[in-house]
Amino acid sequence: MSLPGSFFDALYAASDDPWSMRSRWYERRKYALTVAVLPRARFASAVEVGCAVGELTALLAPRCDRLVAWDVSGAAVALARARTAALPGVSVERRAVPADELPACDLLVLSEVLYYLGPEDLAAVVDRARSAVRPGGTLLAVHWRHRVDGYPQTGDAVHATLRAALDWPRVAAHEEPDFLLDCWTAAPAGDVRAASVAAAEALW
Ligand SMILES: C[S@@+](CC[C@H](N)C(=O)[O-])C[C@H]1O[C@@H](n2cnc3c(N)ncnc32)[C@H](O)[C@@H]1O
């Protein structure tokens, strides 16, 4: 079973930064790696699911003409709106996957959110993500690997599902003891040039 919105509302009622995203070096470094892996300098339209307090949103915004950030928790939406109020092109909405349909986009960021979903909901999100990311677009996923009591899945299980379901060429696969990061280009399997940052600038 996926964790309901009320689970996250309770976390935000107890703290306005439940995962210390504003202060932890672990998070700052991971965010820096996340945005560094993105294969394009800019994206016309991007979607971030599970934006929490908007820290990663704020780092994605300068790379996107339009960035739509979703969170299932109303408290998170308010915090992320405040964090990104001065950033052009950002809108923050109270929406949840898989209940809300992902819009078409050039970049889809799934950071630390999919392990809250049960296997059926995860499969539904992956299915929708496959059609939401436009041809040539980017899907980036990054997730904590260690088991957390009460979470339906681990990050390893999430990335195993993603890797099995997405036959797109991969821009990068980054593995650490604590998290996995995978980035794909929406392109036919085996089209290595589509996923190459160097090829996009005609370096080969
Ligand atoms: C651990 S935080 C991740 C924040 C951010 N993506 C990051 O990497 O820093 C997870 C956030 O996902 C939200 N969330 C959980 N399940 C969700 C769902 N099914 N749809 C949308 N948001 C969800 C929670 O409310 C929470 O704010």
PDBQT file of the ligand as one rigid body, heavy atoms in Angstrom, charges set to zero:
ROOT
HETATM    1  C1  LIG A 301      11.563  12.854   1.194  1.00  0.00    +0.000 C 
HETATM    2  S1  LIG A 301      10.610  14.177   0.517  1.00  0.00    +0.000 S 
HETATM    3  C2  LIG A 301      11.483  14.459  -1.033  1.00  0.00    +0.000 C 
HETATM    4  C3  LIG A 301      11.670  15.907  -1.353  1.00  0.00    +0.000 C 
HETATM    5  C4  LIG A 301      12.456  16.257  -2.609  1.00  0.00    +0.000 C 
HETATM    6  N1  LIG A 301      11.991  15.556  -3.779  1.00  0.00    +0.000 N 
HETATM    7  C5  LIG A 301      13.925  16.031  -2.395  1.00  0.00    +0.000 C 
HETATM    8  O1  LIG A 301      14.501  15.147  -3.022  1.00  0.00    +0.000 OA
HETATM    9  O2  LIG A 301      14.500  16.757  -1.600  1.00  0.00    +0.000 OA
HETATM   10  C6  LIG A 301       9.176  13.325  -0.089  1.00  0.00    +0.000 C 
HETATM   11  C7  LIG A 301       8.016  14.260  -0.438  1.00  0.00    +0.000 C 
HETATM   12  O3  LIG A 301       7.148  13.534  -1.312  1.00  0.00    +0.000 OA
HETATM   13  C8  LIG A 301       5.805  13.829  -0.987  1.00  0.00    +0.000 C 
HETATM   14  N2  LIG A 301       5.006  12.683  -1.471  1.00  0.00    +0.000 N 
HETATM   15  C9  LIG A 301       4.923  11.455  -0.942  1.00  0.00    +0.000 A 
HETATM   16  N3  LIG A 301       4.121  10.654  -1.674  1.00  0.00    +0.000 NA
HETATM   17  C10 LIG A 301       3.706  11.425  -2.724  1.00  0.00    +0.000 A 
HETATM   18  C11 LIG A 301       2.858  11.185  -3.829  1.00  0.00    +0.000 A 
HETATM   19  N4  LIG A 301       2.282   9.982  -4.016  1.00  0.00    +0.000 N 
HETATM   20  N5  LIG A 301       2.649  12.189  -4.717  1.00  0.00    +0.000 NA
HETATM   21  C12 LIG A 301       3.225  13.411  -4.531  1.00  0.00    +0.000 A 
HETATM   22  N6  LIG A 301       4.020  13.706  -3.479  1.00  0.00    +0.000 NA
HETATM   23  C13 LIG A 301       4.269  12.725  -2.600  1.00  0.00    +0.000 A 
HETATM   24  C14 LIG A 301       5.817  14.001   0.528  1.00  0.00    +0.000 C 
HETATM   25  O4  LIG A 301       4.747  14.791   0.977  1.00  0.00    +0.000 OA
HETATM   26  C15 LIG A 301       7.174  14.671   0.755  1.00  0.00    +0.000 C 
HETATM   27  O5  LIG A 301       7.054  16.063   0.824  1.00  0.00    +0.000 OA
ENDROOT
TORSDOF 0
